[in-house]
Amino acid sequence: MRILVIEDDVAIGAALVKGLEREGYSAVLAATGALALNSLPVDFILLDLGLPDRDGLELFHQLRAVSKAPIIMVTARGAEEERIAGLDLGADDYVVKPFGFRELVARINAVLRRTGARENDTQLVQVVSGIEIDRRTHSIRTRGEEISCTPKEYGILEFLARDPGAVITRQELLDGVWGPHWFGSTKMIDVHVASLRRKLSMPDVIETVRGIGFRLVVSE
Ligand code: CA
């Protein structure tokens, strides 16, 4: 996983690169739009919108034209219009400066889960804890029998299975299954999860993590 950090403030950029490398990513810094375009291909892009050599949104278009990598935009505090424009253009997420490094890593991981860019996501048929998730047909099987589930139930299980064992927040599930522009209560997720548990006849396989979200429990 190679992350391109586009940031003209070299001190910030270097710190980000160092931190991301500590997290196990490979990271490369580009201080201008021109250098950024020369650094492709990459798997993920952090784009600071305030750059010296060109407009950040224009660079976003140029990157999107040649790269499928997810893009998180970095904006200055208060640049509300820029942020909204960024999301309208199809940025995967944005963070507002100043931000904490942990928050950034959490957002990168959330985008990776949502976009399915993680390596283990490429499994078209995945078996976790005795549940077979078939991404070709959007179907779920247990003990060889197909379960009749709704698209949302399938979506929730498929999303949790992208990172088995990890705690996925309700907001991540909403973003991933309902879409990032869906605004509503996260409460209804519980209703879908309860129904899914019943259909799987495995009440414990999707664990509720109180106050946070859900986790697909990995068993033999
Ligand atoms: Ca800047």
Residues whose N, C-alpha, C, O or C-beta is under 5 A from the ligand:
A	BS01	CA	D8 D9 D48 G50 L51
